[in-house]
Amino acid sequence: MVTMFQYLNLFGGIVMTKITTNEGQPWADNNHSLTAGERGPVLLQDYDLLEKLAHFNRERIPERVVHAKGAGAKGKFVLTHDMSAYTKADLFNGVGKETPILLRFSQVAGEAGYPDTIRDVRGYALRFYTQEGNYDIVGNNTPVFFVNDPLKFPDFIHSQKRDPQTHRRSQDMQWDFWAHSPESVHQVTYLMGDRGNPASYRTMNGYGSHTFKWVNKDGEAFWVKYHFISDQGVKNMTDEVAAKAASEDTDYLQDDLFDAIESGNFPSWTVYVQILPYQAGLDYPADIFDVTKVVSHHDYPLIEVGKFTLNENPTNYFDDIEEAAFSPANFVPGIEASPDKLLQGRLFGYKDAERYRLGANYEQLPVNRPVVPVHNYARDGFMAQGQDGSVNYEPNGQGGPTEDPSAQIHPDEVSGQTGAYKPHDPDNFSAAGKLYHVMSAEEQDRLIATIAKNLGSIKSNENKILETRQFYAADHEYGERVAKALGLNMDDIR
């Protein structure tokens, strides 16, 4: 007699496989526990049950402290303009060169289950699987950030998370931090503006945010800033539309990205850079190593580099996106860090976070594994895999891997006395004022209304005044309009 399952197999339909334990052993019954009789207690010898429950208890790894909720996809980057005059990095040399990529979008503050349309800065983490190893650009959908010193970063994030007593998200906490951190006013203007609520991940730009260093084959160094411009155009949503989307689908942005790619509507971005000659960057009027500031497009226009397209959804979200471990410390020869203080802190912070979240050998996970062979002397540790019997120390006389002089970094001259210094560039405000004035009249109106709604909801009148003084310092009209919307006395602001 041929059963239905056998019938389907014979005619090329569903192919049935036998269930096994994690050790590969056949599993007789995955629906009923072993008991002492039909109505008796469960037996301790039912190791299949015990293993299943034990694994279930450990299925959740620690979520990211920041950028916990996100979505991502795979794709490819195609170089359209050769950049060999500025960098020896292989992925930017040779027009037409294709490089596999992984891109993860995220929210900064909310937890993994938080609605993804709540006003927030969006993370923009891009990995290139290059022929010289993994290269990551870990930025945001804004070209600046709230703080410029890594020592303040944990405090900033605490202000964005939950109140330690009420466990609620708190407008009072975040505005208290911003009001006492004047360097944040540029990013606050972005956040309270239209870009704080992108209509989709597909319709928002991305930025490397920091300044990085490019070095060409002749040893010449340049400063570079990355811009990823959406080919779909930039589209945002109002607070009202965002709230409606959150009430109907808490994963609205995630689902939009997945469904678009699944239907063959592949989103793409054009990669541009601003390139500054080495000394000109050091002499630029604004501090290019201060992530709260930007470099004017009038001074250094955007130069096209290439285009990347997302054309493949995750096969398994946990494997492909949740276990992805991006780090701004993942450089390749020809691309280096700058003296940006916040970037310097992130070089340590990201990889340390991944060691805590995923384990010491997180780089051996498939999504984090480079497409080129790995040769070094690191061994063992939790979940180590694929090891051989080759020599595990250096120097050695057994033919172990040797250093590659081509990866030597470009030297920067440093001098000065050690100390805890304030930012090199004390101007916290003019950039926010310029941003206000490049907005259309309608964008300005929405910005003021959003600030009035959010800042106006806090209890502290002192913080309302402190924050409005920052807006006023950025631009008098900007500050006066906020003060009027909040009902503040201008004598307290000037």
C-alpha positions in Angstrom: 0.0 0.0 0.0 1.3 3.5 -0.9 0.7 6.2 1.7 -0.1 9.8 0.8 3.5 10.9 1.8 5.0 8.2 -0.3 2.7 9.1 -3.1 3.9 12.7 -3.0 7.5 11.6 -3.0 6.9 9.3 -6.1 5.5 12.2 -8.1 8.1 14.8 -7.2 6.1 16.6 -4.5 7.0 17.0 -0.8 10.1 15.2 0.2 9.9 13.9 3.7 12.9 13.8 6.0 13.3 12.0 9.3 13.5 14.1 12.4 16.7 13.7 14.5 18.3 15.0 17.6 21.1 17.6 17.4 23.5 14.7 17.6 21.9 13.2 14.4 20.2 10.3 16.2 16.7 9.2 15.0 13.8 10.7 17.1 10.8 8.4 17.5 8.2 10.8 18.9 8.5 14.6 19.0 4.9 15.1 20.3 4.6 12.9 23.3 6.9 12.7 26.4 7.9 9.4 28.0 5.7 8.8 31.0 5.2 6.1 33.7 2.0 4.8 32.2 -0.7 6.6 30.3 -1.4 9.1 33.1 1.8 8.8 35.0 4.6 11.5 35.5 7.2 12.3 33.0 10.4 10.2 33.2 13.8 11.8 33.8 15.2 9.3 31.3 13.4 11.2 28.5 16.5 12.9 27.3 14.9 14.1 24.1 12.5 16.1 26.2 15.3 17.4 28.4 17.5 18.4 25.5 14.6 20.1 23.7 13.7 22.2 26.8 17.3 23.0 27.6 17.9 24.2 24.0 14.7 26.3 24.1 15.9 28.0 27.3 19.0 29.1 25.5 17.5 30.2 22.1 17.7 33.9 22.8 21.1 35.5 22.8 21.5 38.9 24.4 20.1 41.6 22.2 22.2 44.4 21.1 22.5 47.1 23.7 21.9 49.7 21.0 20.3 49.1 17.6 18.5 46.0 18.9 15.7 46.0 16.4 16.6 45.9 12.8 16.1 44.4 9.4 18.6 43.5 6.6 19.3 41.9 3.3 22.1 40.8 1.0 23.2 42.2 -2.3 26.1 43.4 -4.4 28.1 46.6 -4.9 29.3 47.5 -8.3 32.1 50.0 -8.8 31.3 52.6 -11.4 34.2 55.0 -10.9 37.8 53.9 -10.2 39.1 55.4 -7.0 42.8 54.2 -7.3 44.0 57.8 -7.3 42.8 58.0 -3.7 42.8 54.5 -2.2 44.5 51.2 -2.9 41.5 49.3 -1.4 40.8 46.5 -3.9 37.0 46.9 -3.8 37.4 50.6 -5.1 39.8 49.7 -7.8 38.7 48.6 -11.3 35.5 49.8 -12.9 32.8 47.1 -12.9 34.2 45.2 -10.0 31.4 43.5 -8.0 31.6 42.9 -4.2 29.0 40.9 -2.2 27.4 43.0 0.6 25.2 42.8 3.7 23.2 45.7 4.9 21.4 46.0 8.2 19.0 48.9 9.1 18.0 49.5 12.7 16.6 51.8 15.4 18.9 53.2 17.9 16.9 53.2 21.2 14.1 50.6 21.1 14.3 47.0 22.1 14.0 44.1 19.7 10.2 44.1 19.9 9.7 47.9 19.8 7.6 49.4 17.0 10.0 50.4 14.2 8.2 53.6 13.1 8.8 55.5 16.3 10.8 58.7 15.8 14.5 57.7 16.1 17.8 57.8 14.3 18.2 54.8 12.1 21.3 52.7 12.0 22.9 51.9 8.6 25.5 49.1 8.8 27.0 48.0 5.6 29.5 45.1 5.1 31.6 44.5 1.9 32.9 40.9 1.6 36.0 42.0 -0.2 39.0 40.1 -1.5 41.1 41.6 1.3 38.7 40.7 4.1 35.5 42.2 5.5 35.1 46.0 5.3 32.3 47.5 7.4 30.9 51.0 7.4 28.7 51.4 10.4 26.8 54.7 10.3 23.3 56.2 10.4 20.7 57.8 8.2 22.1 61.1 9.4 25.6 62.5 8.6 26.2 63.6 12.3 25.7 62.3 15.8 24.6 63.5 19.2 28.0 63.4 21.0 31.6 63.6 20.0 33.4 61.9 22.8 33.1 58.1 23.6 33.0 58.8 27.3 29.6 60.3 26.9 28.1 57.6 24.7 26.9 55.2 27.5 25.2 58.2 29.2 23.5 59.3 26.0 22.2 55.8 25.4 20.9 55.6 29.1 18.9 58.7 28.4 17.3 57.1 25.4 16.4 53.9 27.2 14.0 53.3 30.0 13.6 55.2 33.3 15.3 53.1 36.1 12.2 53.6 38.4 9.2 53.6 36.1 10.8 51.5 33.3 9.1 53.8 30.8 10.6 55.6 27.8 11.0 59.1 29.0 11.0 62.4 27.1 12.3 64.0 30.3 15.4 61.9 30.3 16.4 62.5 26.7 15.7 66.2 26.7 17.6 66.5 30.0 20.6 65.0 28.4 20.3 67.1 25.2 19.7 70.3 27.1 23.0 69.8 29.0 24.9 68.6 25.9 25.0 71.5 23.5 27.0 69.5 20.9 23.8 67.5 20.3 21.8 70.3 18.8 22.8 69.6 15.2 21.7 65.9 15.4 18.5 66.9 17.4 17.6 69.2 14.6 17.9 66.2 12.2 15.9 63.9 14.5 13.1 66.4 15.1 12.9 67.1 11.4 11.4 65.0 8.7 14.3 62.5 8.6 13.4 61.3 12.1 10.6 59.3 10.5 11.6 57.6 7.2 8.7 56.2 5.2 10.8 53.1 4.6 14.3 51.8 4.8 14.3 51.9 1.0 13.7 55.6 0.9 16.3 56.9 3.3 19.9 57.8 2.8 22.8 56.4 4.7 26.1 58.0 5.9 29.4 56.8 7.3 29.1 59.8 9.6 32.7 59.9 10.7 35.7 61.1 8.6 37.9 58.2 7.5 41.3 58.1 5.8 42.0 56.7 2.3 45.6 55.9 1.3 46.6 55.2 -2.3 49.4 52.9 -3.6 51.9 55.7 -3.5 51.3 56.4 0.1 49.3 59.6 -0.3 46.6 60.1 2.2 43.2 61.7 1.9 40.2 62.3 4.2 36.9 60.8 3.1 33.2 61.0 4.1 30.7 58.4 2.8 27.2 59.2 1.5 24.7 56.5 0.4 22.0 58.2 -1.6 18.7 56.3 -2.1 17.9 55.8 -5.8 14.2 55.5 -4.7 14.3 59.1 -3.4 14.0 60.2 0.2 10.5 59.9 1.6 9.4 60.4 5.2 6.2 60.1 7.2 4.5 62.3 9.7 4.1 61.4 13.4 0.4 60.7 12.7 1.2 58.3 9.9 4.0 56.7 11.9 1.7 56.1 14.8 -1.0 54.6 12.6 1.6 52.3 11.0 2.8 51.2 14.4 -0.7 50.4 15.5 -1.3 48.2 12.5 2.1 46.6 12.1 4.9 47.0 14.7 7.3 45.7 12.1 6.2 48.0 9.3 9.7 49.1 8.1 11.0 45.5 8.4 8.1 44.1 6.4 8.2 46.8 3.7 11.9 45.9 3.0 11.3 42.2 3.0 8.2 42.3 0.8 9.8 44.7 -1.7 12.8 42.4 -2.2 10.6 39.3 -2.3 8.5 40.8 -5.1 11.6 41.7 -7.1 11.5 45.4 -6.4 15.2 45.6 -5.5 16.2 48.9 -3.7 19.5 50.5 -4.6 21.8 53.3 -3.4 24.4 55.3 -5.2 27.7 55.6 -3.2 29.3 59.0 -3.1 32.3 60.3 -1.2 33.6 63.7 -0.2 37.4 63.7 -0.6 39.6 66.2 1.2 43.4 66.5 0.6 45.2 65.5 3.8 46.5 68.9 4.9 43.3 70.7 3.7 41.3 68.5 5.9 43.4 69.4 8.9 43.0 73.1 8.1 39.3 73.0 7.3 37.3 75.6 9.3 35.2 73.0 11.0 36.8 70.1 12.8 36.4 67.2 10.3 37.1 64.8 13.2 34.1 66.0 15.2 31.1 63.8 14.3 28.7 66.5 15.3 29.8 68.6 12.3 29.7 68.2 8.5 31.9 69.2 5.5 30.1 71.5 3.1 29.1 70.1 -0.2 30.0 73.5 -1.7 33.6 73.1 -0.5 33.9 69.4 -1.4 31.2 68.2 -3.8 30.0 64.6 -3.8 32.0 62.2 -6.1 30.3 59.1 -7.4 32.0 55.8 -6.5 29.4 53.0 -7.3 26.1 51.5 -6.6 24.8 48.8 -4.4 21.6 46.8 -4.7 19.7 44.6 -2.2 18.4 41.6 -4.1 18.3 38.8 -1.6 16.3 38.4 1.6 17.8 36.5 4.6 17.5 32.7 4.3 17.2 32.6 8.1 16.9 35.9 10.0 18.8 34.8 13.0 21.8 33.4 11.1 22.0 36.1 8.5 21.0 39.3 10.4 20.8 38.7 14.2 24.2 37.1 14.3 25.8 39.6 12.0 28.5 41.5 13.9 29.5 44.8 12.3 32.3 46.9 13.5 33.9 50.2 12.3 37.2 48.6 13.2 36.9 46.2 10.2 39.2 48.0 7.7 41.0 46.8 4.6 44.4 48.1 3.3 43.9 51.6 1.9 41.2 52.5 4.4 42.1 53.6 7.9 40.7 55.3 11.0 40.9 59.0 11.6 41.5 60.8 14.9 37.8 61.2 15.5 37.4 60.6 19.2 34.0 58.9 19.0 35.3 56.6 16.1 38.3 55.7 18.3 36.0 54.6 21.1 33.8 52.6 18.6 36.9 50.7 17.4 36.9 48.9 20.7 33.2 49.1 21.7 31.7 47.2 18.8 33.9 44.1 18.8 33.8 43.9 22.6 30.0 44.0 22.5 30.0 41.1 19.9 32.3 39.0 22.1 29.8 39.4 24.9 26.7 38.9 22.7 27.9 36.1 20.4 31.0 34.6 22.0 34.8 34.8 21.6 34.7 33.2 18.1 31.8 35.2 16.6 33.9 35.9 13.5 33.7 32.2 12.6 29.9 32.4 12.2 29.0 32.1 8.5 27.6 35.7 8.3 30.8 37.1 9.8 33.2 34.9 7.9 35.2 36.7 5.2 35.1 35.2 1.6 38.9 34.9 1.7 40.9 32.4 3.8 41.8 33.4 7.4 45.4 32.7 8.6 46.5 33.7 12.1 47.6 32.3 15.4 44.3 32.7 17.3 43.1 29.3 18.7 40.5 27.7 20.8 37.8 29.4 22.9 34.1 28.9 23.0 32.6 27.4 19.8 35.9 27.3 17.9 35.6 25.4 14.7 37.6 24.4 11.6 40.9 24.3 13.4 43.9 22.3 12.1 47.2 21.2 13.6 49.3 24.0 12.2 51.7 26.1 14.4 50.0 28.4 16.8 52.8 30.7 17.8 55.0 33.3 16.2 57.9 33.7 15.5 58.3 30.1 14.2 60.4 28.1 11.8 57.5 26.0 10.6 56.2 28.0 7.7 53.4 29.8 9.6 51.7 32.9 8.2 53.9 36.0 8.0 53.2 39.8 8.1 52.1 41.6 5.0 53.9 45.0 4.7 51.3 46.3 2.3 48.8 46.5 5.1 51.0 49.0 7.1 49.0 52.1 8.0 49.8 55.6 6.9 51.5 57.5 9.8 49.9 60.6 11.3 51.9 63.1 13.2 50.7 63.5 16.8 52.0 65.7 19.6 50.8 67.4 22.8 50.4 66.7 26.5 48.1 64.1 27.8 44.9 65.4 29.3 41.1 65.2 29.2 40.4 67.9 26.5 37.3 69.6 25.5 36.4 69.5 21.7 39.0 71.1 19.4 36.2 73.1 17.7 34.0 74.9 20.2 31.3 75.8 17.7 28.4 73.6 18.5 25.7 75.6 16.9 26.3 77.1 13.5 25.9 73.7 11.6 22.4 73.3 13.1 21.5 76.8 12.0 22.6 76.1 8.5 20.6 72.8 8.5 17.5 74.8 9.6 17.9 77.2 6.7 18.3 74.5 4.0 14.9 73.1 5.0 11.9 74.3 3.1 9.3 76.5 4.8 7.0 73.4 5.2 9.9 71.4 6.7 10.7 74.2 9.1 7.0 74.3 10.2 7.0 70.5 10.9 10.3 70.8 12.7 9.0 73.5 15.1 5.8 71.6 15.7 7.7 68.3 16.4 10.0 70.0 18.9 7.0 71.8 20.6 5.2 68.5 20.9 8.2 66.5 22.3 10.2 69.2 24.2 6.9 70.7 25.4 5.9 67.5 27.1 8.7 67.4 29.7 8.3 68.6 33.3 11.4 70.7 33.6 11.0 74.3 32.5 14.7 74.8 33.0 15.5 72.2 30.4 13.0 73.7 28.0 14.9 77.0 28.4 18.4 75.4 28.1 17.4 73.5 24.9 15.7 76.5 23.3 18.9 78.6 24.0 20.7 76.1 21.9 18.3 76.5 19.0 18.6 80.3 19.4 22.4 80.0 19.3 22.1 78.0 16.2 19.8 80.5 14.5 17.8 83.4 16.1 14.7 82.7 14.0 14.9 79.0 14.9 15.1 79.7 18.6 12.5 82.4 18.6 10.0 80.1 16.8 10.6 77.3 19.3 10.3 79.7 22.3 7.0 81.0 20.9 5.7 77.5 20.3 6.6 76.6 23.9 5.2 79.8 25.4 8.7 80.8 26.8 9.8 84.3 27.6 12.5 85.4 25.1 14.2 87.3 27.9 15.0 83.9 29.4 16.4 82.7 26.0 18.6 85.6 24.8 
